[in-house]
Amino acid sequence: MHIDAFPVLNNYTYLNTANSGILSRDIADWRRDHDDRFLEGGSQFRLKRDEFFLAGRNALAAIFYADPSHTFLVPNFSHGFNTVLNGLEGRKSFVLLKDDYPSVNYAVAARGHLCIYTDPDELIEENLLRTVQHYRPEVLALSLVQYHTGIMVDLHFIRQLKKDFPELLIIADGTQLCGTGPFDFKNSGIDILISSGYKWMLGGYGNAFVLLSGYAAEFLYKGYKSFALPPESFLKGRGTLSLIFEPGHLDTLSFGTLFKSLELLKGMGMEAVSERITDLGAKARLAFEERGLLSQAVVNRKVHSSIFNLNLEAGILEKLEDNGIIVTSRGSGVRVSFHFYNTREDLAKLLRVIDRTT
C-alpha cells in the first residue's frame, strides 16, 4: 500500500503503532460519508444496523477463523476482559505474567482471585509450563505480546499447553498481535481472545472484539443461562452471551471503522502483512542488537514481535521528535514498533539519529 494512503506518513516517521495505529484516507472518507448519512437521515440511518453488525462479526470471525456465533463486539479490551471476569463463578486461581498490561493483572487481582505470577523473560514458555504444572491453576490470563518489551509468547506453546491441560481456561489479550499476520483462533488453544482495534488493526478508537471457544461459551455466566431471555421482538435471536457482551447500542461509526480496516487488511493479505512486518522487524532487531540497545531477554529469544524497547535515555525523545520520528517512552527505555507501512528508510533514519546522539 502506497504511503499516500496514510497522510500521517507524509509528515512523520511513524514508529508508534504499539501505541496507536493510524488512519487511512479511504477510511477517513468513509467516516465522513457515514456522518453525512446520519446527518441527513436521522433514525432512518440505522434501520439496517442489525445486518451491518452481523456482516462485521462475520468478517471478524472469518479473518481470525472463529465462530461467528461466539464473536462479540465491545468498546475496548478492558471492557471485554472485565465482562469475561464477571462471568466467572467464585474465586479462581490465575497464572499471570509479572508486569503484564495493567488492564489484565489489576482487573484480576482487584477481584480477589488467587494470583500466581511468573516471569515474562527469555524463558517465558518454560516459566509458564512449570507454573501451570506445579500449581494447576484454573485460569491463565496473559498478553500474547508484552506491551513494554515486545516479547511474544510462542503460539505453538499455547496450543500444546491447552492440549496438555484441557480444563485450563486460557484468556489472551491480542491487542499487540491481531493485525500483524494470520491467526487461526479455532486451532490456537486459546479459549478467549480479546483485542482492541485501534493499534495493529488500524480500526480507530472505541472498538474491540471478543472471540470465544465452545468451552469458554459454556464456562462463562453459567448462572445466567437459567433465566428466560427477554421476549421483546427487537431482541429476537439474541442469546445470553450476546445480551451480556453487547447489552446496548453499538456505534456504527467506531465499529464501521474497524470493519473497513478489515477490508484493508484482507485486501493486502494477512500473509503479506506478516512478511513485511517480519522482514523489517528482523532487520531492526539485528541493528539494535549490534548497538547494544536490547535487553538480554530479547537477545536470547528466537522469536520476537516487531516491538522493541531500546536502552536509550529518555532525553533522546526530544532528538527523535525534532527529526519527525514518533515513538513512545516505556519504563526506562524508548519503545519503537514497525507495521507493514514502515520501510527500511524509516529504520535507517532512526538509526542515524541514534548513532549521532549516543
Summary of the structure (lengths in Angstrom):
residues: 358
radius of gyration: 21.1
end to end distance: 33.8
largest distance: 68.3
contacts: 1131
relative contact order: 0.16
helix: 48%
strand: 15%
